[in-house]
Amino acid sequence: MYTKNKIQKANSKLQKMFFGICIFLIGISANAQCAMCRAALGGDSNTKKAEAVNDGIVYLMVIPYLLVLIIGYLIYRMYSKKKKAV
Protein backbone atom coordinates (compact mmCIF):
# COMPACT_ATOMS: atom_id res chain seq x y z
CA MET A 1 0.00 0.00 0.00
CA TYR A 2 0.96 3.58 -0.45
CA THR A 3 2.12 5.43 2.58
CA LYS A 4 1.18 9.01 3.29
CA ASN A 5 4.75 10.14 2.60
CA LYS A 6 4.80 8.55 -0.88
CA ILE A 7 1.47 10.14 -1.77
CA GLN A 8 2.73 13.57 -0.65
CA LYS A 9 5.88 13.17 -2.75
CA ALA A 10 3.80 12.20 -5.79
CA ASN A 11 1.51 15.20 -5.26
CA SER A 12 4.54 17.46 -4.93
CA LYS A 13 6.00 16.18 -8.21
CA LEU A 14 2.63 16.61 -9.92
CA GLN A 15 2.35 20.21 -8.68
CA LYS A 16 5.86 21.04 -9.86
CA MET A 17 5.14 19.57 -13.29
CA PHE A 18 1.85 21.50 -13.52
CA PHE A 19 3.50 24.82 -12.65
CA GLY A 20 6.36 24.09 -15.05
CA ILE A 21 3.90 23.56 -17.90
CA CYS A 22 2.04 26.75 -16.97
CA ILE A 23 5.23 28.80 -16.97
CA PHE A 24 6.19 27.30 -20.33
CA LEU A 25 2.82 28.23 -21.82
CA ILE A 26 3.00 31.81 -20.56
CA GLY A 27 5.81 32.55 -23.01
CA ILE A 28 3.82 31.43 -26.05
CA SER A 29 2.77 34.38 -28.16
CA ALA A 30 -0.90 34.75 -29.02
CA ASN A 31 -2.65 36.35 -31.96
CA ALA A 32 -5.90 37.39 -30.35
CA GLN A 33 -7.59 39.56 -32.93
CA CYS A 34 -11.24 39.03 -33.68
CA ALA A 35 -12.41 38.94 -37.30
CA MET A 36 -13.66 42.54 -37.27
CA CYS A 37 -10.43 43.90 -35.80
CA ARG A 38 -8.40 41.96 -38.33
CA ALA A 39 -10.50 43.31 -41.22
CA ALA A 40 -10.32 46.89 -39.94
CA LEU A 41 -6.57 46.74 -39.43
CA GLY A 42 -5.75 44.62 -42.46
CA GLY A 43 -3.13 45.74 -44.94
CA ASP A 44 0.57 46.43 -44.85
CA SER A 45 0.28 50.04 -43.71
CA ASN A 46 -1.40 49.19 -40.40
CA THR A 47 1.08 46.70 -38.94
CA LYS A 48 1.96 48.88 -35.93
CA LYS A 49 -1.72 49.49 -35.13
CA ALA A 50 -2.51 45.79 -35.54
CA GLU A 51 0.28 44.84 -33.12
CA ALA A 52 -0.96 47.42 -30.61
CA VAL A 53 -4.53 46.11 -30.82
CA ASN A 54 -3.23 42.55 -30.44
CA ASP A 55 -1.26 43.48 -27.33
CA GLY A 56 -4.27 45.24 -25.84
CA ILE A 57 -6.52 42.23 -26.40
CA VAL A 58 -3.99 39.87 -24.82
CA TYR A 59 -3.57 42.26 -21.87
CA LEU A 60 -7.33 42.35 -21.28
CA MET A 61 -7.50 38.57 -21.59
CA VAL A 62 -4.79 37.96 -18.97
CA ILE A 63 -6.43 39.94 -16.14
CA PRO A 64 -9.29 37.46 -15.41
CA TYR A 65 -6.87 34.54 -15.45
CA LEU A 66 -4.60 36.29 -12.96
CA LEU A 67 -7.55 37.00 -10.67
CA VAL A 68 -8.63 33.35 -10.74
CA LEU A 69 -5.04 32.26 -10.08
CA ILE A 70 -4.69 34.60 -7.09
CA ILE A 71 -8.03 33.55 -5.62
CA GLY A 72 -7.14 29.88 -6.13
CA TYR A 73 -3.81 30.38 -4.37
CA LEU A 74 -5.46 32.12 -1.43
CA ILE A 75 -7.97 29.26 -1.08
CA TYR A 76 -5.15 26.72 -1.28
CA ARG A 77 -3.20 28.56 1.41
CA MET A 78 -6.29 28.73 3.62
CA TYR A 79 -6.86 24.97 3.35
CA SER A 80 -3.19 24.17 3.96
CA LYS A 81 -3.27 26.27 7.16
CA LYS A 82 -6.37 24.35 8.29
CA LYS A 83 -4.61 21.02 7.69
CA LYS A 84 -1.57 22.13 9.71
CA ALA A 85 -3.80 23.25 12.58
CA VAL A 86 -5.51 19.85 12.82
ZABA-244906 format. One record per residue: residue in three letters; z, x, y of N, C-alpha, C in turn. Coordinates in steps of 0.2 Angstrom, whole numbers, padded with zeros to 4 digits, always signed. Last residue first. Example, Ala and Ser with C-alpha at 12.3 -4.5 7.8 and 13.67 -1.06 7.14 Angstrom:
residues 2
SER+0035+0064-0011+0036+0068-0005+0039+0064+0000 ALA+0039+0066-0028+0039+0062-0022+0039+0066-0016 
***
This chain:
residues 86
VAL+0062-0024+0105+0064-0028+0099+0066-0023+0094 ALA+0056-0016+0115+0063-0019+0116+0066-0022+0110 LYS+0044-0013+0110+0049-0008+0111+0056-0010+0112 LYS+0038-0026+0112+0038-0023+0105+0044-0017+0105 LYS+0038-0027+0126+0041-0032+0122+0043-0029+0115 LYS+0029-0017+0129+0036-0016+0131+0040-0021+0127 SER+0017-0022+0124+0020-0016+0121+0027-0015+0123 TYR+0015-0033+0132+0017-0034+0125+0020-0028+0122 MET+0013-0027+0144+0018-0031+0144+0020-0032+0136 ARG+0001-0020+0141+0007-0016+0143+0013-0020+0142 TYR-0008-0030+0139-0006-0026+0134+0000-0022+0135 ILE-0008-0036+0152-0005-0040+0146-0004-0035+0140 LEU-0014-0025+0159-0007-0027+0161-0004-0032+0155 TYR-0026-0025+0152-0022-0019+0152-0015-0021+0154 GLY-0032-0037+0157-0031-0036+0149-0026-0030+0148 ILE-0033-0035+0170-0028-0040+0168-0027-0039+0160 ILE-0042-0025+0170-0035-0023+0173-0031-0029+0170 LEU-0053-0031+0164-0050-0025+0161-0043-0024+0164 VAL-0056-0041+0174-0054-0043+0167-0051-0037+0163 LEU-0059-0033+0185-0053-0038+0185-0051-0040+0178 LEU-0071-0027+0180-0065-0023+0181-0059-0027+0182 TYR-0079-0038+0179-0077-0034+0173-0071-0030+0174 PRO-0081-0042+0192-0077-0046+0187-0075-0043+0181 ILE-0087-0030+0197-0081-0032+0200-0077-0037+0195 VAL-0100-0028+0193-0095-0024+0190-0088-0027+0192 MET-0109-0036+0200-0108-0038+0193-0102-0034+0190 LEU-0109-0030+0212-0106-0037+0212-0105-0039+0205 TYR-0116-0018+0208-0109-0018+0211-0106-0025+0211 VAL-0128-0023+0204-0124-0020+0199-0117-0020+0202 ILE-0133-0028+0217-0132-0033+0211-0127-0030+0206 GLY-0134-0016+0224-0129-0021+0226-0128-0026+0221 ASP-0143-0009+0217-0137-0006+0217-0132-0012+0219 ASN-0154-0017+0220-0152-0016+0213-0145-0014+0213 VAL-0156-0016+0233-0154-0023+0231-0151-0022+0223 ALA-0159-0002+0234-0153-0005+0237-0151-0012+0234 GLU-0171-0002+0227-0166+0001+0224-0159-0001+0227 ALA-0179-0010+0236-0178-0013+0229-0172-0009+0226 LYS-0179-0002+0247-0176-0009+0247-0174-0011+0240 LYS-0186+0009+0242-0180+0010+0244-0176+0003+0245 THR-0199+0002+0239-0195+0005+0233-0188+0007+0236 ASN-0209-0004+0246-0202-0007+0246-0197-0004+0241 SER-0222+0000+0244-0219+0001+0250-0211-0001+0250 ASP-0226-0004+0231-0224+0003+0232-0221+0004+0239 GLY-0220-0020+0225-0225-0016+0229-0222-0009+0230 GLY-0207-0032+0227-0212-0029+0223-0217-0025+0228 LEU-0197-0040+0232-0197-0033+0234-0202-0029+0230 ALA-0200-0053+0227-0200-0052+0234-0200-0044+0236 ALA-0200-0050+0213-0206-0052+0217-0206-0051+0224 ARG-0186-0047+0212-0192-0042+0210-0198-0044+0213 CYS-0180-0058+0216-0179-0052+0220-0185-0047+0218 MET-0185-0067+0206-0186-0068+0213-0185-0062+0217 ALA-0179-0061+0194-0186-0062+0195-0188-0063+0202 CYS-0166-0050+0198-0168-0056+0195-0176-0057+0197 GLN-0161-0033+0193-0165-0038+0198-0167-0044+0194 ALA-0155-0023+0187-0152-0030+0187-0155-0034+0192 ASN-0155-0010+0177-0160-0013+0182-0158-0021+0182 ALA-0143+0002+0175-0145-0005+0174-0150-0007+0179 SER-0138+0017+0166-0141+0014+0172-0143+0007+0170 ILE-0123+0022+0158-0130+0019+0157-0132+0015+0163 GLY-0110+0025+0160-0115+0029+0163-0122+0027+0162 ILE-0103+0016+0152-0103+0015+0159-0108+0019+0162 LEU-0105+0019+0139-0109+0014+0141-0109+0013+0149 PHE-0095+0029+0137-0102+0031+0136-0106+0026+0140 ILE-0084+0021+0139-0085+0026+0144-0092+0028+0143 CYS-0085+0013+0127-0085+0010+0134-0087+0015+0139 ILE-0083+0023+0117-0089+0019+0118-0090+0016+0125 GLY-0070+0027+0120-0075+0032+0120-0082+0028+0121 PHE-0063+0015+0117-0063+0018+0124-0069+0023+0125 PHE-0065+0015+0103-0068+0009+0108-0068+0012+0115 MET-0059+0026+0099-0066+0026+0098-0069+0020+0102 LYS-0046+0024+0102-0049+0029+0105-0057+0029+0105 GLN-0044+0012+0094-0043+0012+0101-0047+0017+0105 LEU-0045+0019+0081-0050+0013+0083-0050+0012+0091 LYS-0034+0027+0081-0041+0030+0081-0046+0025+0083 SER-0024+0018+0082-0025+0023+0087-0032+0026+0087 ASN-0025+0011+0070-0026+0008+0076-0027+0012+0082 ALA-0022+0022+0061-0029+0019+0061-0030+0015+0067 LYS-0009+0024+0065-0014+0029+0066-0021+0027+0066 GLN-0003+0012+0061-0003+0014+0068-0008+0019+0069 ILE-0006+0013+0047-0009+0007+0051-0009+0009+0058 LYS+0003+0023+0044-0004+0024+0043-0008+0019+0047 ASN+0015+0018+0047+0013+0024+0051+0005+0025+0050 LYS+0017+0008+0038+0016+0006+0045+0014+0012+0049 THR+0007+0010+0024+0013+0011+0027+0012+0009+0034 TYR-0002+0001+0012-0002+0005+0018+0005+0005+0021 MET+0000+0004-0006+0000+0000+0000+0000+0004+0006 
***
